[in-house]
């Protein structure tokens, strides 16, 4: 059979099943079973599929995923995340849209100690959205910053999806984790500036409210007591990876242990909430690992059937400049983000994109960071953005879906601008990994 038929069946079939609403794991299981029977020799192909499944989930490079997820789950279930918000809120006083700014800053801090975008959005939405709405904030000003900073969680380590991208693409996981820090911080700063300017232009979006004044040590105490120790975990994780003292897996283990020890020291960790954190970790990690089961065989069948090499040859023989090809890839990822989730985006595109990127001798870390920004955009794009659904799930009934769609528009525009910045100025993604070695 021709490689064109293989490409249509594998890529087109998986896209069709995803659009029909079949879960990602089952989509790739069905496609892999068909591909194994047709191109891997029937029964021997099915045996190879089973072997690939075992090998894919026993890869050492995937170990950081449950450890990073555990960090966020412990913080969420022990209530330490609330302490972070209080510590940030006492320092940020008389600025326009203060609570929205607090959400962005606290979300950035939480991103540095949580491996889950959904956990960050759900936590901030549950805690801060009702307060902002009660103080007269417009629903778009209340929901937009929370969803936007939740998406930034993907760029700032620890990030489970960054580890997954590095593992599936062959990009250095430690460099990819560190490469997303600067673009993530740029986005957070842009969100704060936008909120302040927007509220100054239209104060009705976020009316000022009476504040409890704190002075001296009482103003600094929650920040020093909770925010500084928790952010130090982020510093230790990044420093241990960049200095070569520990692998990403060992750094994740250090971060998870430090999070549990801090929660214990604060007397916030009980057997009940530890069990909840472990159950949440198993649920999220199991879902990710079950999806990974299909990734290895999917790529192998595409390669064995000739579809990967055929598509790569077509692209490279067009004579297009490498930057034009990369721009086209980013556009494809953004369009895919409207319809499918982030893991599906990786599984569908990486078997084709990575050989092309390597053929053009393009810097893999730079490409990986842009891939992350495109996936982050997918979390916010209507109508199926995962964080849009998360926000609707935790929002009061008066917040309509139209409010949520409207709220993310400026933040999507800022994310596209940062993607353009990284595209034209690669140093934004590569400076920190090179600086830290």
ZIGIJO-V991708 format. One record per pair of residues at least 24 apart in sequence whose ideal C-beta (glycine too) atoms are under 7 Angstrom apart, sorted by sequence separation. I is the first residue (numbers start at 0). J is the second residue. D is the distance in whole Angstrom. If there is no record, write none. Layout:
[[I & J & D] [I & J & D]]
//
This chain:
[[155 & 179 & 6] [156 & 180 & 7] [328 & 352 & 6] [8 & 33 & 7] [9 & 34 & 6] [83 & 108 & 5] [102 & 127 & 5] [120 & 145 & 6] [154 & 179 & 4] [155 & 180 & 6] [232 & 257 & 5] [83 & 109 & 6] [120 & 146 & 6] [123 & 149 & 7] [232 & 258 & 6] [154 & 182 & 6] [155 & 183 & 4] [379 & 407 & 5] [80 & 109 & 6] [98 & 127 & 7] [120 & 149 & 3] [154 & 183 & 3] [119 & 149 & 5] [344 & 374 & 6] [324 & 355 & 7] [379 & 410 & 6] [380 & 411 & 7] [98 & 130 & 7] [99 & 131 & 7] [151 & 183 & 5] [229 & 261 & 7] [379 & 411 & 5] [5 & 38 & 7] [98 & 131 & 5] [116 & 149 & 5] [119 & 152 & 5] [228 & 261 & 6] [341 & 374 & 4] [344 & 377 & 6] [116 & 150 & 6] [151 & 186 & 5] [324 & 359 & 7] [376 & 411 & 6] [98 & 134 & 7] [116 & 152 & 4] [151 & 187 & 6] [325 & 361 & 7] [341 & 377 & 6] [0 & 37 & 7] [116 & 153 & 6] [336 & 373 & 6] [74 & 112 & 6] [98 & 136 & 7] [321 & 359 & 4] [332 & 370 & 7] [336 & 374 & 7] [376 & 414 & 5] [74 & 113 & 6] [113 & 152 & 6] [148 & 187 & 7] [375 & 414 & 6] [376 & 415 & 7] [311 & 351 & 7] [315 & 355 & 7] [321 & 361 & 6] [329 & 369 & 6] [333 & 373 & 6] [336 & 376 & 6] [99 & 140 & 6] [103 & 144 & 5] [107 & 148 & 6] [110 & 151 & 6] [310 & 351 & 5] [314 & 355 & 5] [325 & 366 & 7] [332 & 373 & 4] [336 & 377 & 3] [70 & 112 & 6] [71 & 113 & 3] [80 & 122 & 5] [84 & 126 & 6] [102 & 144 & 5] [106 & 148 & 3] [110 & 152 & 4] [148 & 190 & 7] [372 & 414 & 6] [70 & 113 & 6] [71 & 114 & 5] [75 & 118 & 5] [84 & 127 & 7] [102 & 145 & 5] [106 & 149 & 7] [114 & 157 & 5] [147 & 190 & 6] [307 & 350 & 6] [311 & 354 & 5] [315 & 358 & 5] [333 & 376 & 6] [337 & 380 & 5] [70 & 114 & 6] [71 & 115 & 5] [96 & 140 & 7] [107 & 151 & 7] [111 & 155 & 6] [114 & 158 & 6] [115 & 159 & 7] [307 & 351 & 6] [311 & 355 & 5] [329 & 373 & 6] [336 & 380 & 5] [81 & 126 & 6] [99 & 144 & 5] [103 & 148 & 5] [110 & 155 & 4] [114 & 159 & 4] [338 & 383 & 7] [340 & 385 & 6] [372 & 417 & 6] [373 & 418 & 7] [68 & 114 & 5] [72 & 118 & 7] [102 & 148 & 7] [144 & 190 & 6] [372 & 418 & 5] [67 & 114 & 3] [68 & 115 & 6] [71 & 118 & 5] [75 & 122 & 5] [307 & 354 & 6] [311 & 358 & 7] [297 & 346 & 6] [301 & 350 & 5] [369 & 418 & 6] [372 & 421 & 7] [144 & 194 & 6] [290 & 342 & 5] [294 & 346 & 5] [298 & 350 & 4] [369 & 421 & 6] [293 & 346 & 7] [297 & 350 & 7] [368 & 421 & 6] [369 & 422 & 6] [177 & 237 & 6] [365 & 425 & 5] [368 & 428 & 4] [177 & 240 & 7] [362 & 425 & 7] [365 & 428 & 5] [140 & 204 & 4] [176 & 240 & 7] [177 & 241 & 6] [364 & 428 & 7] [365 & 429 & 6] [140 & 205 & 5] [364 & 429 & 6] [137 & 204 & 5] [173 & 240 & 4] [362 & 429 & 7] [136 & 204 & 7] [364 & 432 & 6] [136 & 205 & 5] [135 & 206 & 4] [176 & 247 & 7] [134 & 206 & 7] [134 & 208 & 5] [173 & 247 & 5] [172 & 247 & 5] [157 & 236 & 6] [107 & 187 & 4] [156 & 236 & 6] [156 & 237 & 6] [103 & 187 & 6] [162 & 247 & 7] [70 & 157 & 6] [103 & 190 & 5] [103 & 191 & 5] [329 & 418 & 7] [67 & 157 & 4] [67 & 158 & 7] [68 & 159 & 5] [100 & 191 & 5] [103 & 194 & 7] [67 & 159 & 5] [100 & 194 & 6] [157 & 251 & 6] [64 & 159 & 5] [67 & 162 & 7] [99 & 194 & 5] [100 & 195 & 7] [157 & 254 & 6] [64 & 162 & 5] [96 & 194 & 4] [63 & 162 & 5] [64 & 163 & 7] [96 & 195 & 6] [95 & 195 & 5] [61 & 162 & 7] [94 & 195 & 6] [96 & 198 & 4] [95 & 198 & 4] [95 & 199 & 5] [61 & 166 & 6] [60 & 166 & 5] [99 & 205 & 6] [58 & 166 & 7] [96 & 205 & 4] [95 & 205 & 7] [60 & 172 & 6] [112 & 229 & 5] [92 & 210 & 7] [108 & 226 & 6] [111 & 230 & 6] [112 & 232 & 5] [112 & 233 & 6] [108 & 230 & 6] [111 & 233 & 4] [89 & 213 & 5] [163 & 287 & 6] [167 & 294 & 6] [159 & 287 & 7] [89 & 218 & 5] [89 & 221 & 6] [90 & 222 & 6] [89 & 222 & 7] [86 & 221 & 4] [85 & 221 & 5] [86 & 222 & 4] [82 & 221 & 6] [86 & 225 & 5] [87 & 226 & 7] [86 & 226 & 4] [83 & 225 & 6] [82 & 225 & 4] [83 & 226 & 6] [79 & 225 & 7] [83 & 229 & 6] [112 & 258 & 7] [79 & 229 & 7] [115 & 283 & 6] [167 & 345 & 6] [160 & 341 & 6] [164 & 345 & 6] [168 & 349 & 5] [163 & 345 & 7] [167 & 349 & 5] [79 & 262 & 6] [63 & 247 & 5] [67 & 251 & 6] [70 & 254 & 6] [74 & 258 & 7] [169 & 353 & 7] [63 & 248 & 5] [66 & 251 & 4] [70 & 255 & 5] [73 & 258 & 5] [77 & 262 & 5] [168 & 353 & 5] [62 & 248 & 4] [66 & 252 & 6] [69 & 255 & 5] [73 & 259 & 6] [79 & 265 & 7] [178 & 364 & 5] [182 & 368 & 6] [63 & 251 & 4] [66 & 254 & 7] [70 & 258 & 5] [79 & 267 & 6] [59 & 248 & 6] [66 & 255 & 4] [73 & 262 & 6] [78 & 267 & 6] [175 & 364 & 6] [178 & 367 & 7] [179 & 368 & 6] [77 & 267 & 4] [174 & 364 & 5] [178 & 368 & 5] [182 & 372 & 6] [77 & 268 & 6] [175 & 367 & 5] [179 & 371 & 5] [170 & 363 & 5] [171 & 364 & 7] [170 & 364 & 6] [241 & 435 & 3] [77 & 272 & 5] [241 & 436 & 6] [76 & 272 & 4] [170 & 367 & 4] [76 & 275 & 5] [168 & 367 & 7] [76 & 276 & 5] [165 & 367 & 7] [73 & 276 & 5] [164 & 367 & 6] [72 & 276 & 4] [164 & 370 & 6] [69 & 276 & 7] [72 & 279 & 4] [164 & 371 & 7] [72 & 280 & 5] [161 & 371 & 6] [69 & 280 & 5] [68 & 280 & 5] [160 & 374 & 7] [65 & 280 & 6] [68 & 283 & 5] [68 & 284 & 6] [193 & 409 & 6] [154 & 371 & 6] [153 & 371 & 6] [65 & 284 & 4] [64 & 284 & 6] [190 & 410 & 7] [193 & 413 & 7] [153 & 374 & 6] [154 & 375 & 6] [153 & 375 & 5] [64 & 287 & 6] [190 & 413 & 7] [151 & 375 & 7] [189 & 413 & 5] [150 & 375 & 5] [61 & 288 & 7] [186 & 413 & 7] [150 & 378 & 4] [186 & 414 & 6] [150 & 379 & 5] [61 & 291 & 7] [186 & 417 & 5] [56 & 288 & 5] [147 & 379 & 7] [185 & 417 & 6] [146 & 379 & 6] [56 & 291 & 6] [182 & 417 & 6] [55 & 291 & 5] [56 & 292 & 6] [150 & 386 & 6] [55 & 292 & 6] [149 & 386 & 5] [55 & 294 & 6] [182 & 421 & 6] [52 & 292 & 5] [55 & 295 & 4] [146 & 386 & 5] [54 & 295 & 7] [146 & 387 & 7] [51 & 295 & 4] [146 & 390 & 5] [51 & 296 & 5] [145 & 390 & 7] [182 & 427 & 6] [181 & 427 & 6] [182 & 428 & 6] [48 & 296 & 5] [51 & 299 & 7] [142 & 390 & 6] [181 & 430 & 7] [178 & 428 & 5] [181 & 431 & 5] [178 & 429 & 7] [180 & 431 & 6] [142 & 394 & 7] [178 & 431 & 7] [177 & 431 & 5] [178 & 432 & 5] [177 & 432 & 5] [142 & 398 & 6] [174 & 432 & 4] [177 & 435 & 6] [138 & 398 & 5] [142 & 402 & 6] [146 & 406 & 7] [147 & 407 & 7] [35 & 296 & 7] [39 & 300 & 7] [142 & 403 & 6] [146 & 407 & 6] [31 & 293 & 5] [38 & 300 & 6] [116 & 378 & 6] [132 & 395 & 7] [139 & 402 & 6] [143 & 406 & 3] [147 & 410 & 4] [39 & 303 & 7] [138 & 402 & 4] [142 & 406 & 5] [143 & 407 & 6] [24 & 289 & 5] [28 & 293 & 6] [31 & 296 & 5] [35 & 300 & 7] [38 & 303 & 5] [128 & 393 & 7] [24 & 290 & 5] [27 & 293 & 3] [31 & 297 & 6] [34 & 300 & 4] [38 & 304 & 5] [120 & 386 & 5] [124 & 390 & 6] [128 & 394 & 6] [129 & 395 & 7] [139 & 405 & 5] [23 & 290 & 5] [30 & 297 & 7] [139 & 406 & 4] [143 & 410 & 6] [117 & 385 & 7] [121 & 389 & 6] [125 & 393 & 5] [24 & 293 & 7] [31 & 300 & 7] [120 & 389 & 5] [124 & 393 & 4] [27 & 297 & 6] [116 & 386 & 7] [120 & 390 & 6] [124 & 394 & 7] [117 & 389 & 5] [121 & 393 & 6] [9 & 300 & 6] [9 & 301 & 6] [5 & 301 & 7] [9 & 306 & 6] [5 & 304 & 4] [5 & 305 & 7] [6 & 306 & 4] [5 & 306 & 4] [2 & 304 & 6] [2 & 305 & 4] [6 & 309 & 7] [2 & 306 & 5] [6 & 310 & 6] [2 & 309 & 4] [23 & 340 & 6] [23 & 342 & 6] [27 & 346 & 6] [18 & 338 & 6] [23 & 343 & 5] [17 & 339 & 5] [17 & 343 & 6] [14 & 347 & 7] [13 & 347 & 6] [10 & 347 & 6]]
//
